[in-house]
């Protein structure tokens, strides 16, 4: 065997796998968005095919599941292709979870909810790997968090250990509240405090926010958590806290996110939407100024 053959043997083998034989990764936390980026990817696939093969894991029934490449597979479907180039790796379920999360954290836009469930899945998988502590670490933010797994996850991720803990706390939020975090309506720090409320208390919070036409500040969320711990967080208490005037509260304009969503590029993260709108208003103001000057 010559050097060229040895080098070729070291390269991953790529196979053309029928799309009909591929399943999505179970409980995949990252969304496949039908947005501008997807439209561009579909056009690219039509013109050049898939440049980077997807990564698959073979299941016991002979079918395959995606470890990395859900968006590329969807683009192939939309482009009318029947197969996709893929590398097939021998991975356990937990090894596949770790690789799936690692590869998807490279995305340019990731919602807080996506990071929350992705970090939780990966941390749980890391704890189950051989050599990891076997004791129950059911509370992801607490004394049994699993320091070794926690620190290793932070070392291999773009977020700090503390931030990862905050994200994982978000998995305890009711879907409606978690969606508000994704939309930038509730900030991270109050969201973490609200995650300690029980399901009924969180459900009671939603109409109270609608009544107050506001979301909880960090101080209000802390107060609700304290009342909850004391068993005193009734709907009336929630409403009373939400109707408190915030120290820095000023007159504000409320615009439903759904009304402006179609004007916001998919590349703008939800927490940067306000900045984008302000910049757009600045450009529009300059446009009106130029029109007035031209009319003189």
C-alpha beads as a LAMMPS data file, in Angstrom:
LAMMPS data file: protein, C-alpha beads

296 atoms
295 bonds

1 atom types
1 bond types

-500.0 500.0 xlo xhi
-500.0 500.0 ylo yhi
-500.0 500.0 zlo zhi

Masses

1 110.0

Atoms # bond

1 1 1 0.000 0.000 0.000
2 1 1 1.472 3.353 -1.036
3 1 1 1.194 6.696 0.783
4 1 1 -1.692 7.866 -1.391
5 1 1 -3.734 4.755 -0.589
6 1 1 -2.999 5.079 3.131
7 1 1 -4.142 8.703 3.056
8 1 1 -7.348 7.780 1.220
9 1 1 -8.085 5.051 3.780
10 1 1 -7.857 7.622 6.571
11 1 1 -10.462 9.862 4.927
12 1 1 -14.098 9.408 6.049
13 1 1 -16.159 7.340 3.615
14 1 1 -19.068 9.254 2.127
15 1 1 -22.252 7.464 1.035
16 1 1 -25.317 8.639 -0.889
17 1 1 -28.176 7.773 1.461
18 1 1 -31.849 7.928 0.331
19 1 1 -33.741 10.668 2.179
20 1 1 -36.577 8.197 2.809
21 1 1 -34.258 6.130 5.049
22 1 1 -33.251 9.038 7.308
23 1 1 -35.039 10.070 10.532
24 1 1 -34.611 13.246 12.566
25 1 1 -32.683 13.059 15.833
26 1 1 -35.101 12.282 18.709
27 1 1 -36.110 15.422 20.661
28 1 1 -33.859 17.548 18.459
29 1 1 -33.771 20.925 20.276
30 1 1 -32.804 23.071 17.278
31 1 1 -35.484 24.323 14.899
32 1 1 -35.282 23.984 11.124
33 1 1 -36.563 27.411 10.094
34 1 1 -38.164 28.050 6.721
35 1 1 -36.532 31.442 6.314
36 1 1 -34.336 33.437 3.948
37 1 1 -31.282 31.370 4.828
38 1 1 -33.139 28.175 3.951
39 1 1 -34.211 29.650 0.602
40 1 1 -30.577 30.446 -0.168
41 1 1 -29.463 26.978 0.902
42 1 1 -32.045 25.346 -1.371
43 1 1 -30.834 27.404 -4.334
44 1 1 -27.239 26.459 -3.510
45 1 1 -28.152 22.758 -3.332
46 1 1 -29.917 22.975 -6.677
47 1 1 -26.846 24.541 -8.247
48 1 1 -23.925 22.805 -6.502
49 1 1 -25.369 20.011 -4.394
50 1 1 -24.355 19.445 -0.764
51 1 1 -20.769 20.622 -0.184
52 1 1 -20.447 19.345 3.406
53 1 1 -21.890 15.840 3.940
54 1 1 -24.316 15.348 6.815
55 1 1 -23.453 13.022 9.699
56 1 1 -25.634 9.986 10.372
57 1 1 -25.847 7.217 12.932
58 1 1 -27.275 3.835 11.954
59 1 1 -30.147 2.602 14.127
60 1 1 -30.880 -0.939 15.209
61 1 1 -33.683 -1.247 12.637
62 1 1 -31.268 -0.445 9.798
63 1 1 -32.542 3.102 9.245
64 1 1 -30.443 6.203 9.938
65 1 1 -30.872 9.235 12.179
66 1 1 -29.266 12.637 11.694
67 1 1 -26.568 13.667 14.137
68 1 1 -25.578 16.792 12.220
69 1 1 -27.273 18.249 9.145
70 1 1 -31.024 18.634 9.704
71 1 1 -31.103 21.869 7.689
72 1 1 -29.050 20.350 4.853
73 1 1 -31.383 17.350 4.678
74 1 1 -34.429 19.657 4.539
75 1 1 -32.782 21.706 1.788
76 1 1 -32.242 18.508 -0.219
77 1 1 -35.925 17.623 0.176
78 1 1 -37.015 21.091 -0.956
79 1 1 -34.566 20.954 -3.882
80 1 1 -36.162 17.712 -5.067
81 1 1 -33.157 15.444 -4.454
82 1 1 -33.635 11.799 -3.525
83 1 1 -30.323 11.199 -1.739
84 1 1 -27.881 13.149 0.412
85 1 1 -24.115 12.600 0.840
86 1 1 -23.449 11.405 4.374
87 1 1 -20.741 10.180 6.704
88 1 1 -21.940 7.310 8.893
89 1 1 -20.444 7.173 12.373
90 1 1 -20.620 4.420 14.980
91 1 1 -21.911 6.265 18.031
92 1 1 -23.800 5.380 21.181
93 1 1 -26.935 7.377 21.934
94 1 1 -25.086 9.618 24.413
95 1 1 -22.081 10.103 22.101
96 1 1 -24.524 11.104 19.358
97 1 1 -26.251 13.630 21.661
98 1 1 -22.921 15.245 22.551
99 1 1 -21.862 15.521 18.893
100 1 1 -25.317 16.757 17.818
101 1 1 -25.292 19.609 20.348
102 1 1 -21.654 20.488 19.658
103 1 1 -22.196 20.788 15.899
104 1 1 -25.408 22.848 16.196
105 1 1 -23.916 25.362 18.653
106 1 1 -21.924 26.689 15.690
107 1 1 -25.083 28.241 14.208
108 1 1 -25.083 32.027 13.866
109 1 1 -28.567 32.458 15.374
110 1 1 -29.690 30.264 18.283
111 1 1 -32.796 30.882 20.375
112 1 1 -32.500 30.764 24.179
113 1 1 -34.925 27.806 24.277
114 1 1 -32.744 25.904 21.793
115 1 1 -29.643 26.429 23.914
116 1 1 -31.573 25.535 27.062
117 1 1 -32.700 22.087 25.934
118 1 1 -29.482 21.428 23.998
119 1 1 -27.281 22.103 27.039
120 1 1 -29.550 19.974 29.246
121 1 1 -29.475 17.061 26.773
122 1 1 -25.712 17.234 26.459
123 1 1 -25.074 17.548 30.194
124 1 1 -27.330 14.572 30.933
125 1 1 -25.524 12.543 28.241
126 1 1 -22.098 13.491 29.633
127 1 1 -23.119 12.326 33.101
128 1 1 -24.188 8.937 31.725
129 1 1 -20.888 8.275 29.948
130 1 1 -18.567 5.688 31.571
131 1 1 -16.459 7.180 34.355
132 1 1 -19.008 9.882 35.219
133 1 1 -20.547 10.204 38.697
134 1 1 -23.524 7.862 39.027
135 1 1 -25.381 9.754 41.760
136 1 1 -28.594 11.559 40.927
137 1 1 -27.952 15.090 39.660
138 1 1 -31.566 15.934 38.949
139 1 1 -31.256 19.635 39.799
140 1 1 -29.176 21.254 37.031
141 1 1 -28.517 24.343 39.157
142 1 1 -27.614 23.331 42.641
143 1 1 -25.085 21.479 44.810
144 1 1 -25.484 18.244 42.815
145 1 1 -24.939 19.855 39.428
146 1 1 -22.011 17.526 38.688
147 1 1 -18.993 19.803 38.830
148 1 1 -16.795 17.781 36.469
149 1 1 -19.438 17.527 33.733
150 1 1 -20.456 21.135 34.319
151 1 1 -16.932 22.488 33.918
152 1 1 -16.160 20.277 30.917
153 1 1 -19.333 21.470 29.170
154 1 1 -18.336 25.092 29.808
155 1 1 -14.821 24.442 28.481
156 1 1 -16.250 23.014 25.251
157 1 1 -19.030 25.584 24.734
158 1 1 -19.258 29.284 23.841
159 1 1 -20.963 30.116 27.163
160 1 1 -19.593 30.273 30.699
161 1 1 -20.506 27.747 33.386
162 1 1 -22.846 30.242 35.058
163 1 1 -24.554 31.131 31.798
164 1 1 -25.031 27.459 30.936
165 1 1 -26.728 26.946 34.310
166 1 1 -29.039 29.865 33.543
167 1 1 -29.949 28.427 30.158
168 1 1 -30.730 25.010 31.649
169 1 1 -33.030 26.637 34.221
170 1 1 -35.150 27.899 31.304
171 1 1 -36.260 24.317 30.593
172 1 1 -38.455 24.649 33.706
173 1 1 -40.482 27.485 32.172
174 1 1 -43.982 27.004 30.811
175 1 1 -44.005 27.069 26.963
176 1 1 -45.751 30.463 26.800
177 1 1 -43.160 32.097 29.046
178 1 1 -40.275 30.397 27.235
179 1 1 -41.589 31.741 23.940
180 1 1 -41.522 35.245 25.421
181 1 1 -37.857 34.712 26.278
182 1 1 -37.193 33.651 22.679
183 1 1 -38.974 36.774 21.429
184 1 1 -36.918 39.021 23.709
185 1 1 -39.944 40.065 25.778
186 1 1 -38.576 38.558 29.007
187 1 1 -34.876 38.996 29.767
188 1 1 -32.650 36.139 30.904
189 1 1 -32.206 37.084 34.582
190 1 1 -35.920 37.496 35.428
191 1 1 -36.667 34.384 33.336
192 1 1 -34.294 32.329 35.500
193 1 1 -36.056 33.547 38.671
194 1 1 -39.462 32.744 37.175
195 1 1 -38.286 29.212 36.378
196 1 1 -38.438 28.449 40.125
197 1 1 -42.215 29.085 40.220
198 1 1 -44.399 25.999 39.952
199 1 1 -46.498 25.310 36.858
200 1 1 -49.708 26.805 38.260
201 1 1 -47.934 29.981 39.443
202 1 1 -46.356 30.419 36.006
203 1 1 -49.747 29.949 34.349
204 1 1 -51.269 32.559 36.695
205 1 1 -48.489 34.987 35.718
206 1 1 -49.516 35.131 32.046
207 1 1 -52.895 36.928 32.519
208 1 1 -51.294 39.188 35.149
209 1 1 -48.704 40.302 32.562
210 1 1 -51.478 40.971 30.050
211 1 1 -53.370 43.049 32.632
212 1 1 -50.261 45.086 33.511
213 1 1 -49.185 45.257 29.844
214 1 1 -45.652 44.493 31.026
215 1 1 -43.287 41.639 31.766
216 1 1 -41.603 41.166 35.161
217 1 1 -38.448 43.077 35.992
218 1 1 -35.625 41.206 37.695
219 1 1 -36.661 42.652 41.073
220 1 1 -40.298 41.629 40.553
221 1 1 -39.268 38.102 39.516
222 1 1 -37.110 37.779 42.652
223 1 1 -40.061 38.904 44.778
224 1 1 -42.346 36.320 43.146
225 1 1 -39.811 33.555 43.732
226 1 1 -39.601 34.509 47.433
227 1 1 -43.393 34.470 47.833
228 1 1 -43.488 31.124 46.002
229 1 1 -40.927 29.600 48.370
230 1 1 -43.088 30.744 51.276
231 1 1 -46.216 29.251 49.687
232 1 1 -47.859 32.677 49.401
233 1 1 -47.770 33.396 45.665
234 1 1 -51.486 33.577 44.896
235 1 1 -52.925 35.056 41.663
236 1 1 -53.776 38.202 43.667
237 1 1 -50.177 38.555 44.879
238 1 1 -48.856 38.056 41.342
239 1 1 -51.233 40.720 40.027
240 1 1 -50.223 43.113 42.813
241 1 1 -46.508 42.657 42.070
242 1 1 -47.007 43.074 38.313
243 1 1 -48.964 46.320 38.823
244 1 1 -46.184 47.887 40.880
245 1 1 -44.561 50.855 39.210
246 1 1 -40.932 50.065 38.406
247 1 1 -38.407 52.619 39.739
248 1 1 -37.096 53.366 36.250
249 1 1 -40.414 52.981 34.494
250 1 1 -40.987 55.533 31.760
251 1 1 -43.614 56.039 29.085
252 1 1 -43.240 53.312 26.487
253 1 1 -44.668 52.153 23.192
254 1 1 -45.780 48.529 22.928
255 1 1 -45.721 46.882 19.489
256 1 1 -46.832 43.243 19.088
257 1 1 -43.859 41.211 17.865
258 1 1 -46.048 39.457 15.277
259 1 1 -46.713 42.840 13.616
260 1 1 -43.036 43.549 12.918
261 1 1 -41.662 40.003 12.585
262 1 1 -41.880 39.985 8.761
263 1 1 -39.684 43.100 8.591
264 1 1 -36.913 41.646 10.798
265 1 1 -34.196 39.617 8.979
266 1 1 -33.717 36.075 10.284
267 1 1 -30.073 36.923 11.029
268 1 1 -31.142 39.361 13.796
269 1 1 -31.270 37.565 17.200
270 1 1 -34.519 38.094 19.162
271 1 1 -32.738 40.054 21.908
272 1 1 -31.377 42.503 19.277
273 1 1 -34.778 43.198 17.666
274 1 1 -35.229 46.480 19.560
275 1 1 -31.839 47.769 18.411
276 1 1 -32.697 46.849 14.813
277 1 1 -36.023 48.727 14.984
278 1 1 -34.352 51.837 16.442
279 1 1 -31.749 51.800 13.662
280 1 1 -34.478 51.393 11.032
281 1 1 -36.327 54.400 12.496
282 1 1 -33.110 56.451 12.326
283 1 1 -32.727 55.618 8.628
284 1 1 -36.391 56.481 7.996
285 1 1 -35.992 59.805 9.829
286 1 1 -33.007 60.678 7.611
287 1 1 -35.053 59.705 4.553
288 1 1 -37.842 62.115 5.573
289 1 1 -35.274 64.852 6.224
290 1 1 -33.830 64.405 2.703
291 1 1 -37.331 64.530 1.201
292 1 1 -38.077 67.790 3.003
293 1 1 -34.757 69.286 1.906
294 1 1 -35.372 68.243 -1.717
295 1 1 -38.794 69.855 -1.667
296 1 1 -37.396 73.269 -0.722

Bonds

1 1 1 2
2 1 2 3
3 1 3 4
4 1 4 5
5 1 5 6
6 1 6 7
7 1 7 8
8 1 8 9
9 1 9 10
10 1 10 11
11 1 11 12
12 1 12 13
13 1 13 14
14 1 14 15
15 1 15 16
16 1 16 17
17 1 17 18
18 1 18 19
19 1 19 20
20 1 20 21
21 1 21 22
22 1 22 23
23 1 23 24
24 1 24 25
25 1 25 26
26 1 26 27
27 1 27 28
28 1 28 29
29 1 29 30
30 1 30 31
31 1 31 32
32 1 32 33
33 1 33 34
34 1 34 35
35 1 35 36
36 1 36 37
37 1 37 38
38 1 38 39
39 1 39 40
40 1 40 41
41 1 41 42
42 1 42 43
43 1 43 44
44 1 44 45
45 1 45 46
46 1 46 47
47 1 47 48
48 1 48 49
49 1 49 50
50 1 50 51
51 1 51 52
52 1 52 53
53 1 53 54
54 1 54 55
55 1 55 56
56 1 56 57
57 1 57 58
58 1 58 59
59 1 59 60
60 1 60 61
61 1 61 62
62 1 62 63
63 1 63 64
64 1 64 65
65 1 65 66
66 1 66 67
67 1 67 68
68 1 68 69
69 1 69 70
70 1 70 71
71 1 71 72
72 1 72 73
73 1 73 74
74 1 74 75
75 1 75 76
76 1 76 77
77 1 77 78
78 1 78 79
79 1 79 80
80 1 80 81
81 1 81 82
82 1 82 83
83 1 83 84
84 1 84 85
85 1 85 86
86 1 86 87
87 1 87 88
88 1 88 89
89 1 89 90
90 1 90 91
91 1 91 92
92 1 92 93
93 1 93 94
94 1 94 95
95 1 95 96
96 1 96 97
97 1 97 98
98 1 98 99
99 1 99 100
100 1 100 101
101 1 101 102
102 1 102 103
103 1 103 104
104 1 104 105
105 1 105 106
106 1 106 107
107 1 107 108
108 1 108 109
109 1 109 110
110 1 110 111
111 1 111 112
112 1 112 113
113 1 113 114
114 1 114 115
115 1 115 116
116 1 116 117
117 1 117 118
118 1 118 119
119 1 119 120
120 1 120 121
121 1 121 122
122 1 122 123
123 1 123 124
124 1 124 125
125 1 125 126
126 1 126 127
127 1 127 128
128 1 128 129
129 1 129 130
130 1 130 131
131 1 131 132
132 1 132 133
133 1 133 134
134 1 134 135
135 1 135 136
136 1 136 137
137 1 137 138
138 1 138 139
139 1 139 140
140 1 140 141
141 1 141 142
142 1 142 143
143 1 143 144
144 1 144 145
145 1 145 146
146 1 146 147
147 1 147 148
148 1 148 149
149 1 149 150
150 1 150 151
151 1 151 152
152 1 152 153
153 1 153 154
154 1 154 155
155 1 155 156
156 1 156 157
157 1 157 158
158 1 158 159
159 1 159 160
160 1 160 161
161 1 161 162
162 1 162 163
163 1 163 164
164 1 164 165
165 1 165 166
166 1 166 167
167 1 167 168
168 1 168 169
169 1 169 170
170 1 170 171
171 1 171 172
172 1 172 173
173 1 173 174
174 1 174 175
175 1 175 176
176 1 176 177
177 1 177 178
178 1 178 179
179 1 179 180
180 1 180 181
181 1 181 182
182 1 182 183
183 1 183 184
184 1 184 185
185 1 185 186
186 1 186 187
187 1 187 188
188 1 188 189
189 1 189 190
190 1 190 191
191 1 191 192
192 1 192 193
193 1 193 194
194 1 194 195
195 1 195 196
196 1 196 197
197 1 197 198
198 1 198 199
199 1 199 200
200 1 200 201
201 1 201 202
202 1 202 203
203 1 203 204
204 1 204 205
205 1 205 206
206 1 206 207
207 1 207 208
208 1 208 209
209 1 209 210
210 1 210 211
211 1 211 212
212 1 212 213
213 1 213 214
214 1 214 215
215 1 215 216
216 1 216 217
217 1 217 218
218 1 218 219
219 1 219 220
220 1 220 221
221 1 221 222
222 1 222 223
223 1 223 224
224 1 224 225
225 1 225 226
226 1 226 227
227 1 227 228
228 1 228 229
229 1 229 230
230 1 230 231
231 1 231 232
232 1 232 233
233 1 233 234
234 1 234 235
235 1 235 236
236 1 236 237
237 1 237 238
238 1 238 239
239 1 239 240
240 1 240 241
241 1 241 242
242 1 242 243
243 1 243 244
244 1 244 245
245 1 245 246
246 1 246 247
247 1 247 248
248 1 248 249
249 1 249 250
250 1 250 251
251 1 251 252
252 1 252 253
253 1 253 254
254 1 254 255
255 1 255 256
256 1 256 257
257 1 257 258
258 1 258 259
259 1 259 260
260 1 260 261
261 1 261 262
262 1 262 263
263 1 263 264
264 1 264 265
265 1 265 266
266 1 266 267
267 1 267 268
268 1 268 269
269 1 269 270
270 1 270 271
271 1 271 272
272 1 272 273
273 1 273 274
274 1 274 275
275 1 275 276
276 1 276 277
277 1 277 278
278 1 278 279
279 1 279 280
280 1 280 281
281 1 281 282
282 1 282 283
283 1 283 284
284 1 284 285
285 1 285 286
286 1 286 287
287 1 287 288
288 1 288 289
289 1 289 290
290 1 290 291
291 1 291 292
292 1 292 293
293 1 293 294
294 1 294 295
295 1 295 296
